[in-house]
Amino acid sequence: MIKYFSSTDFVIKDKNRLTLWIEEVINKERRLIKELVFNFCSDDSLLKINKELLNHDTLTDVITFDYSVSETISAEVFISVDRVRANSKEFHQDFNDEIKRVMIHGVLHLCGYKDKTTKEKALMSDKENLYLAVFS
């Protein structure tokens, strides 16, 4: 089950299509979904979470809390709509495309992908691009 919540004025568009896409990605990565919750919030809210729960005093676009057991995904993904909006402007991307990129980035973390090293970042980026192309 995939759920969407927003504590901002952001409204997720085309939930059904988005849900089918995310489920397809998770299936292709040979995972199952128990529960996946996307929370869309402000920079302030995500910074508070980052400070209080992760001891990081930095802005970020996405934080993923993974409660999964084995190959079955159970998680919460928090996304800063403010940060995504700023990044879309900085990188000259459509806001809706950038939201999808950040969402699938969180999902890929749940599927075992990392992004700490240059090699890991490149693979993560390739996977994001692959799955974004599937959505289009």
C-alpha positions, 0 to 999 in steps of 0.5 A: 500500500502506498500513501501520500500526505502533505503538510503544505499546499502541495497536491500530488497529481495523478496518484493512481498513475504514480502509484502504479509506476512506483509499484512497477519500479519496486517489482523490477527491483525484486521487492514487495511493498507492505507500506510506503508513505510519502510525506510532502513537507516544508524545508523547516519541517524536514530540517527539524527531522534532520536535526532531531532524528539524524543529528544533521544540521543541513537542508535536504530534499529527501529523508527515507526511514526504512523499516523494511524486513528482508525484501518487503518494503515498509518505509516513510519518505519525507520530501521537502517541497521547498527544496525540490522547487529550489532544485528544479529552478537551479537545475532547470528542471520541471518541478513535477519531474524533479518531485518524481526524481526525488520520490524514486531516489527514496524508493531506490534507497529502499531497494538497496542502492546507496549514493555515498561514493562517486560510483554509487551516485552514478549508478543511482543516477542511472537508475533514476533516469531509467525509471523516469523514462519508464514513467514518461 
